[in-house]
Amino acid sequence: MDRLDENLVRDTICGLELQLIDAVERQERAEVQDDGDEAARIQGEIDRLQGQLAAVADAVAVAD
C-alpha cells in the first residue's frame, strides 16, 4: 500500500470513528430523554457505521 493509500485509509477510519462517537453520544442523550424511537433509529446508524469500519478493516487486511 503506498503512502497516499495509507493516508486515505487513515482519514476514512478517523472520519468513521468520529461519526460513530457522535452517534453513540446522540443515542445516549435520546435514552436519557426517554426517546426510545430515536435511540432505536440511531442504533441503526451505529450498526451501519460499525459495518463500514469493519469493511475498511477487511479491505486493509486483504491489501497487506
N, C-alpha and C positions, 0 to 999 in steps of 0.2 A: 504494500500500500504506500503510495507516495505521500509526500508532505501535505499537498493540497487535500487529498482524500482524508487524511488523518484529521486535519483541521475541520473539514466539513462534518465528519462523524462526531467530533467533539462538540461542535456547535449544535448539531442536531440533538445529541444526547442532553446537552445543557438546556436547550430550549424545551425539550420534552419534560425534563425533570422540574424545571420552573413551572411549567403548566400543571404538572402533577401536584406539586406543593400547593399551588393556588387552589386547585380543585379540592384537595383534601381540607384546606382551611375553610373554603366555602361550604363544604359538606358539614364540617363540624359546627359552623355557625347555623346552618339550617337545622341541624339536630338540636342545638341549644334553643332555637326558636320554635321547636316542636313542629317543624315543617317537613313531615315525612315524605311528601311527594317530591319536594325539591331535593331532599337528601338522596332519594332513590334516583332521581334524574341525574344528579351529579355523580352518583356511584357508576352509572353507565359511562359517563365521561372519564372517570378514573379508570375503569376497566379498559376503555379504548386506548387511553394514554399508556397504560401498562403494556398492552398488546403491542403498541408501536415501539416502545422501548425494547421489548423482547425481540421484535423483528429486527431492530437495528443491531442488537447484540448477536443475533443469529447471523446476520449479514457480515458482521465483523469477524466472527468465528470462522466462517467459510472463507473469507478473504485472506485470513492469515495463514 
